[in-house]
Amino acid sequence: MANSIIDPSRLEKIEFSNDEIARYSRHLIMPEVTLEGQKRIKAASILCIGAGGLGSPIALYLAAAGVGRLGLVDGDVVDFSNLQRQILHGTKDVGRKKLNSARDRIREVNPNVQVELFDAFFTSENAREIVENYDIVIDGTDNFPTRYLSNDVCVLLKKPNIYGSIFRFDGQCTVFAPHLGGPCYRCMFPEPPPPGMVPSCAEGGVLGVLPGIIGVMQAIEAIKLIVGIGDSLMGRLVSFDALKMKFREFKLRKDPSCPICGEHPTITDLIDYEQFCGIPQAAAAEAAESPVPEISVTELKRKLDAKDKFVLVDVREQFEWDIARIPGATLIPLGELPSRMSELDSTDEIVLQCKTGARSAKALRMLQEAGFGKLTNVTGGIAAWAEEIDPSVPKY
Ligand SMILES: [Zn+2]
């Protein structure tokens, strides 16, 4: 049996009301948990970074399990596109701060839990201060900047960091805790990938039920560390394939030359990675390459209203076009552009547009190379159009 990460001295003051005894009875009657284990759970504090897809099951189950103090970090607002998987939030919460709807929902589940809200994005500025007061950190954000930041701050402050990631039909979970003998994230991936190399859920999609599985696995690992039972996922990564309904396990080893938890660490303080996630990530990479001429959605609207002579080309996929489109656009999916360039006239002014501006920037470069001269890219794509010009256009 593993050791609990909760110091026994912290259990002395922990008491339960009769209601709490009834509430937790299914734990109390398990010999692996008992009143002692439940006291550990109540004494424990867990920080969940992100109140989204993974954060939802994590926070809901940990609250129900009776964790004493639950911290949530999130700077976002509930959007319709979140509801397919972020079960902390309901339809009526769209437009509200995620933290507020999360707090209300958690209170409903278990009013005994002390909920602490950090209305911010997790950055190198606030990471230390926030993490310091918790026993365990669970990364529920699933983006690279936060993944490296939460790893680094947890290594430096000696806190277990429970990792989860989801993409399309696949998910992964493990526990990083070099101070307990396991590896950290940088033992596997010393440096972040270049921006734009990694697709995000906003780009590739995610099966709505999947974060339910991975988030719950993260919550289970937290409870195991607290109660001090079972075999931790430390040093093992579980990978789940929803389509095949298969779990696989990989060994993870601590790297003695790891830049942060190794024998001669080169990283001794927190570094910020830009908040690059989703398509803006790809856009950032493209922009870094060389800027393309841009046009705002406001300017595009003005040109359309003024009936300026130009061709608006939408380079998204047919299925995206079927969801939403900008009036007057012509669809040529990026992959078909090389073979369909002849449909365009290089003397025309061509305005390119996609979902958020990354693919159309790529298209612009392809056309540039083919000798087209009068090209502009719509900043923010149809997402910005829906946001700023026409709210009746569905966001996806
Ligand atoms: Zn390491």
Boltz pocket constraint, residues with backbone or C-beta under 6 A from the ligand:
constraints:
  - pocket:
      binder: B
      contacts: [[A, 178], [A, 183], [A, 184], [A, 185], [A, 186], [A, 187], [A, 188], [A, 255], [A, 258], [A, 259], [A, 260], [A, 261], [A, 262]]
      max_distance: 6.0
